[in-house]
Amino acid sequence: MAKKINKIAVLTSGGDAPGMNAAIRAVVRSCSYYNLECVGVYRGYQGLIEGDFEDLTARSVRNIINKGGTFLKSSRSEEFKTEEGRAKAHEKLTDAGVDALVVIGGDGTFTGGLYFNREFDFPIVGIPATIDNDINGTDYTLGYDTALNTVVEAIDKIRDTASSHNRLFLIEVMGRDAGDIALNSGIGAGAEEILLPEEDQGIQRMMDSLEKSKKSGKTSSIIVVAEGEKSGKNIFQLAEFISQSHKEYDIRVSVLGHIQRGGSPSCFDRVLASKLGVGAVEALTDGKTNIMVGVHHQKVVHVPLETALKEDREFDQELRRVANITSV
């Protein structure tokens, strides 16, 4: 029989993502609504080990729904990867009278939560928050929509200067293992080619695309490159390779970097964070554990953490087809 939940802790871990603050707010206010105590854990799992806790009330999280980043701070804890570190964290939670834990983050965060749950049978629910949108079992992760809008806005501005100078721009976006940002922003910004980690098409396809663009009369081009694409070259090496056979282009490289993680979350991410924050608390009070709360077809769903961590996400071939058609 599941134990009664009276006090819930919440933390953010790993890479920050827009919408984390909104999710914390939803967790805290759901606890208040259901007459539960809530504790914020600073600095992710490292703060859990060190007992860096603060009691949170509904008023503690006012005016943060529009803020990027996470006011609880985030970190990656090497110590939590050890049994000794996790034992310290469990002791701190027990001493603080915490009954359950909500973890907000990506695959590393969920992996830590999975081990913790298995070792101590401690109730845990995860909220997916990563701009890469690379978590199984949910249509969207927190921060993805905001990052997409940030990238498209940046590419739109770069295209203005590319068109003015007949330039070819290679623009690198985040996505080590998942090309969702590259594919969707590439379509949204009208890129001539998109290089993705899910595909190993080689450089020739990109060269063929540039040749078609040249023949069609295009005088400037945008190529969106996911950081994990499989050509075997980094973006600067790609630029050098292209320059050797397309001397007509004035080639420039732009690495968007961590600008993609910042900024005020979009309305979509704020609403998604609110739904998932409420869903996480309600799942715990219903006796659920070792799950992620995600969203599928606009509905909150419960997904086992093991499933969320699987690496067999289905690549959107239809969206790739759309990109190929609209880039002619």
Secondary structure, DSSP 8 states (H G I E B T S, - for coil): ------EEEEEE-SS--TTHHHHHHHHHHHHHHTT-EEEEETTHHHHHHHT-EEEE-GGGGTT-TT--S-TT-----SGGGSHHHHHHHHHHHHHTT--EEEEEESHHHHHHHHHHHHHH---EEEEEB-TT---TT-S--BTHHHHHHHHHHHHHHHHHHHHHHTEEEEEEES-SS--HHHHHHHHHTT-SEEE-TT---HHHHHHHHHHHHHHTT---EEEEEETT-SSSS-HHHHHHHHHHH-TTSEEEEEE-GGGGG-S---HHHHHHHHHHHHHHHHHHHTT--SEEEEEETTEEEEEEHHHHT-S-----HHHHHHHHHHT-
